[in-house]
């Protein structure tokens, strides 16, 4: 093992993944720094003063990696709840099973025909290569589904108009329409619910998603220094300076802080890549409610909201994930909703709480504000690493940084939404530790299309951990 000094910035899944793998390899010459006062990053969870548990968004756990799954089993040992995904789209005053494109039979007949005829038109027309995400949506799903669902929804979630985004990130994340399959569903009145890699998922019994990462952190011998925010990275002298004046020298730096921020606090001469990276912020509202979920929400996991009758793009029946997410399941239940924000989609912070409550009523998630007993609000400045049209050009900075011994990885360190789930980002940390210590190839950050293939697990295991 090389004895080079390794510095890790951040204790989210990526930073903890790197630390875990280095400890596993018995490389002890590393230090971890975290700007917050607790580990977990964007995968943290909180228990509020009324006893409700909240995540920073609707996190669930499903994995592309055997190594990750085995570690999760080891950490929680029977403290998991497994769920069959039940996700829906609230549209035209009703809930339609997700993916909507496979279940258009639930729409009013005029809308169903508009969606179906749009798909039929695709088979009759030839199309040029799409230049942006909007064009890809239109040429993949047709005009009907695009107008009714995908274009308004993607603006709500990304906080940028789809024509400003690329579509290179799509991979397994979107179910493309199959005319034969859709027609069969219509003719035989059958729902189509099983699509996607997360059709089953698991969730911690207690403590929300953050419990997983606290358990992992507790098993590290090298403890992090908290409340240390990096304010300068010197690439030639190889040190990091923090907001309290402390300086830490390194041979290798694993940074999970946002890439645009890393570039701006570095001594790189060319910082233009930072200006090409855009992101959205998120507001997360946890709504504690008295009573129990109404019949139409008793088994639902999460729901999508493309229309303007509410400010949120997604709502999760969070008490359905675990009975311990509420203080007493006999008397309480909970909803969690997410709202995006960006310079292109401005949110009035003084009105957002009232807009959320009215949106809950408009979409029939609750019948009255009188049942609300708890409101928790969390604002996250860096919510989604947006796949803008300039993103891939900006990410040419990553190998340049690699050559300087600075490895920017994780949800915002790597800035690749297509590999930014908990398993992806954890494994980015594991893989970069393998690269530094064992000179092994990284797969996740450089080959998202390989990682997200349904048959990738065994192949990944061999490439990452076998000689």
Secondary structure, DSSP 8 states (H G I E B T S, - for coil): -----EEEE--SHHHHHHHHHHHHTT---EEEEESSSSS-GGG-EEE-TTS-EEESS---B--S-HHHHHHHHHHHTT-EEEEE--EEEEETTEEEESSGGG-GGGS-HHHHHHHHHHHHHHHHS-----SSHHHHHHHHHHHHHIIIIIHHHHHHHHSS-GGGB-STT-TTSS----HHHHHHHHHTT------STTSEEEEESSSHHHHHHHHHHHT-SS--EES--EEEEETTTTEEEETTS-EEE-SEEEE-S-HHHHHHHB--S--HHHHT--EEEEEEEEEEEES---GGGSS--EEEE-STTSS-SEEE-GGGT-GGGSS-TTTEEEEEEEEEEBTTB---TTTHHHHHHHHHHHTTS-S-GGGEEEEEEEEEEEEEE--BTTHHHHTTHHHHHHHTTEEE-STTTT--GGG-SHHHHHHHHHHHHHHHHH-----TTT-HHHHTSTTHHHHHHHHHH--
